[in-house]
Amino acid sequence: MTVEFNEIDAQNVEVLVDGDTYGKLNFDSGENAWVLWPADIDDGVSYFDNLEETEESIKDEIIAFDKEN
């Protein structure tokens, strides 16, 4: 399984899993945090203000979920 992050611009990043769109990361300046909007649900998940920490956390979660299923 590969998890990749494609930076669209300074506040928007596409999240890809095995080449398919998993969701989008958007920086919410009001919350001062990156928010993941998965493609398969209509709800966002807030992470950190640091993009690198956010990407690492998301990658770990996706891989852990895959191993459980």
Secondary structure by P-SEA (a helix, b strand, c coil): cbbbbbbccccbbbbbccccccbbbbbcccccbbbbbcccccbbbbbcccaaaaaaaaaaaaaaaaaac
